Amino acid sequence: MASMEEDGSVEEKDNNNKKRTKSAIAVAWLTFYNIAMTAGWLVLAMAMMRFYIQKGTHKGLYKSIARTLKFFQTVALVEVGHCAIGIVRTSVIVTGVQVCSRIFMVWFITNSIKQIQNEESVILFLVVWTLTEITRYSFYTFNLLNHLPYFIKWARYNMFIIMYPLGVAGELLTIYAALPFVRKTGMLSMRLPNKYNVSFDYYYFLIIVMLSYIPLFPQLFFHMLRQRRKVLLGEIIVEKDE
């Protein structure tokens, strides 16, 4: 009969093997997911460039890429699940806010209000999103493969300084452009009296959404600045010390 120490050692080894197996499965899944998302946003980038080269205008661009955009942006909800189950060490709340705000912009603003789809602000946030996501997902992919080129790391932690404010500006201008149409049509609003005895005005809801950018944008932006200092400047300090 094996001693208690031997039993404990065997059990510990089994647990370690299970952890390694789960870790390997998680890495394999995350690698596949990030490669797929990088490819998806590259497809969007090429479709946008091809449309503009052929047409010479941004009008009609959103409609031409809407299906692909809605698919890949909605699939990003999976990332909230990654955080929730712990295979990615990022805040569920931060990830949830970022992903859901994007999905809201796609489904409940741009897709729902066709009159604003040709606004320059729509093209602005689409270009920013596309460049940002290609950089972000390629960063994650190479990082998981342990072959991260420095220029991708540099782009990941520097591009946001310009892209993030531009993306927010595009989103806010798009919501602002939508307000007159929402007010005129009363879309997605509920007026009293009704059988649910509930009142909801989508017009004022959108105004609240715009105001929410005031506290949320600085928090997310400074969070990225802290990450930048930790990843890039931290390495520079270490190199100097050495």
C-alpha positions in Angstrom: 0.0 0.0 0.0 1.3 3.4 -0.9 2.1 5.9 1.8 0.0 9.1 2.4 3.0 11.1 1.0 3.0 9.0 -2.2 -0.8 9.4 -2.5 -0.5 13.1 -2.1 2.3 13.3 -4.6 0.3 11.3 -7.2 -2.7 13.5 -6.7 -0.7 16.6 -7.0 0.9 15.4 -10.3 -2.6 14.5 -11.6 -3.8 18.0 -10.7 -0.8 19.6 -12.4 -1.3 17.5 -15.5 -5.0 18.5 -15.6 -4.0 22.2 -15.3 -1.4 21.9 -18.1 -4.0 20.2 -20.3 -6.6 22.9 -19.6 -3.9 25.6 -20.2 -2.9 24.0 -23.5 -6.5 23.8 -24.6 -7.1 27.4 -23.6 -4.0 28.6 -25.5 -5.0 26.6 -28.6 -8.5 28.1 -28.5 -7.3 31.7 -27.9 -4.7 31.3 -30.7 -7.4 30.1 -33.2 -9.8 32.8 -32.0 -7.3 35.7 -32.4 -6.1 34.4 -35.8 -9.7 34.2 -37.0 -10.5 37.7 -35.7 -7.3 39.2 -37.3 -8.3 37.7 -40.6 -11.9 39.0 -40.2 -10.8 42.6 -39.7 -8.2 42.3 -42.5 -11.1 41.2 -44.8 -13.0 44.3 -43.7 -10.0 46.5 -44.3 -9.5 45.2 -47.8 -13.2 45.4 -48.6 -13.3 49.1 -47.5 -10.2 49.9 -49.6 -11.5 48.1 -52.6 -14.9 49.9 -52.4 -13.3 53.3 -52.1 -10.9 52.6 -55.0 -13.7 51.4 -57.2 -16.3 54.0 -56.3 -14.2 57.0 -55.3 -16.6 57.8 -52.5 -17.5 56.7 -49.0 -21.2 56.7 -49.8 -22.5 53.2 -49.7 -19.4 51.8 -48.1 -21.2 50.9 -44.8 -23.9 49.0 -46.6 -21.3 47.0 -48.6 -19.5 45.8 -45.4 -22.4 45.7 -42.9 -22.9 42.0 -42.8 -19.2 41.2 -42.2 -18.9 44.0 -39.7 -21.9 42.9 -37.7 -20.7 39.3 -37.7 -17.2 39.9 -36.4 -18.1 42.7 -34.0 -20.9 40.5 -32.4 -18.6 37.5 -32.2 -16.4 39.7 -29.9 -18.9 38.9 -27.1 -16.9 35.7 -26.7 -14.2 37.8 -25.1 -16.4 38.7 -22.2 -16.8 34.9 -21.6 -13.0 34.5 -21.8 -12.6 37.0 -18.9 -15.5 35.5 -17.0 -14.1 32.0 -16.9 -10.5 33.3 -16.3 -8.6 32.2 -19.4 -7.9 35.9 -20.1 -6.7 38.1 -17.2 -8.7 41.1 -18.0 -11.6 42.8 -16.1 -15.0 41.5 -17.2 -16.4 45.0 -16.7 -13.8 46.8 -18.8 -14.1 44.2 -21.6 -17.9 44.1 -21.3 -18.2 47.9 -21.6 -15.9 48.1 -24.6 -17.5 45.2 -26.5 -21.1 46.1 -25.7 -20.6 49.8 -26.7 -19.2 48.6 -30.1 -22.2 46.3 -30.6 -24.6 49.0 -29.6 -23.0 51.4 -32.2 -23.3 48.7 -34.9 -26.8 47.3 -34.2 -28.8 50.0 -32.5 -27.3 53.1 -34.2 -25.7 52.6 -37.6 -27.6 49.5 -38.7 -31.0 50.8 -37.4 -30.8 54.3 -38.8 -30.1 54.1 -42.5 -30.2 57.8 -42.9 -26.8 58.2 -41.1 -24.9 55.3 -42.8 -23.2 57.7 -45.2 -22.0 60.1 -42.6 -18.3 60.8 -42.5 -18.3 60.1 -38.8 -19.3 56.5 -39.5 -16.4 56.0 -41.8 -14.1 57.6 -39.2 -15.0 55.1 -36.4 -15.0 52.2 -38.9 -11.4 53.0 -40.1 -10.3 53.5 -36.4 -11.9 50.2 -35.3 -10.4 48.3 -38.2 -6.9 49.5 -37.7 -7.1 49.0 -33.9 -8.5 45.5 -34.1 -6.0 44.3 -36.7 -3.3 45.5 -34.4 -4.9 44.2 -31.2 -5.7 40.7 -32.5 -2.4 40.3 -34.3 -0.6 41.3 -31.0 -2.5 38.7 -29.1 -1.8 36.0 -31.7 1.9 36.6 -31.9 2.1 36.9 -28.1 0.4 33.5 -27.7 2.8 32.0 -30.2 5.8 33.5 -28.3 7.0 35.3 -31.4 5.9 38.9 -30.9 7.6 41.4 -33.3 8.5 44.6 -31.6 6.7 46.8 -34.2 3.4 45.1 -33.4 3.9 45.6 -29.6 4.9 49.2 -30.3 1.8 49.8 -32.5 -0.5 48.1 -29.8 0.7 50.5 -27.1 1.2 53.7 -29.1 -1.5 53.8 -31.8 -4.3 54.1 -29.2 -3.1 57.6 -28.2 -4.4 58.9 -31.5 -6.9 56.2 -32.5 -8.9 56.1 -29.2 -9.9 59.8 -29.2 -10.6 59.6 -33.0 -12.8 56.6 -32.5 -14.7 58.2 -29.7 -15.2 61.3 -31.8 -16.6 59.3 -34.6 -19.0 57.4 -32.3 -20.2 60.6 -30.6 -20.7 62.4 -33.9 -22.6 59.4 -35.3 -24.9 59.3 -32.3 -25.4 63.1 -32.6 -26.3 62.8 -36.3 -28.9 60.1 -35.3 -30.7 62.2 -32.8 -33.0 64.1 -35.2 -34.1 60.9 -36.9 -34.8 59.2 -33.6 -36.8 62.2 -32.3 -38.8 62.5 -35.5 -39.7 58.8 -35.8 -39.9 57.9 -32.1 -38.0 54.7 -32.9 -37.5 52.2 -30.1 -39.5 54.4 -27.7 -42.5 53.5 -25.6 -45.2 56.1 -24.8 -47.7 56.0 -22.0 -50.4 54.7 -21.8 -49.5 51.1 -22.8 -50.2 47.7 -21.4 -46.8 47.5 -19.7 -47.3 50.9 -18.0 -43.7 51.7 -18.9 -42.3 54.8 -20.6 -39.0 54.8 -22.5 -37.6 57.6 -24.8 -34.8 56.4 -27.0 -33.9 60.0 -27.9 -33.1 60.9 -24.3 -31.4 57.5 -23.8 -29.0 58.3 -26.6 -28.2 61.6 -24.9 -27.4 59.8 -21.7 -25.2 57.4 -23.7 -23.3 60.4 -25.1 -22.9 61.9 -21.6 -21.6 58.5 -20.3 -18.5 59.0 -22.5 -17.4 61.8 -20.2 -16.5 59.6 -17.2 -15.8 56.3 -19.1 -13.4 57.6 -21.8 -10.8 59.0 -19.4 -10.9 55.8 -17.3 -10.3 53.5 -20.3 -7.7 55.9 -21.9 -5.6 56.2 -18.7 -5.9 52.5 -18.1 -4.2 52.0 -21.5 -1.6 54.7 -20.7 -0.8 52.7 -17.5 -0.4 49.5 -19.5 1.8 51.4 -22.0 4.1 52.6 -19.2 4.3 49.1 -17.7 5.0 47.3 -21.0 7.1 49.7 -23.0 8.6 52.1 -20.5 9.2 49.4 -18.0 11.3 47.5 -20.5 13.4 50.7 -21.2 14.0 51.2 -17.5 15.2 47.6 -17.1 17.5 47.9 -20.1 19.1 51.1 -18.7 19.6 49.5 -15.3 21.3 46.5 -16.9 
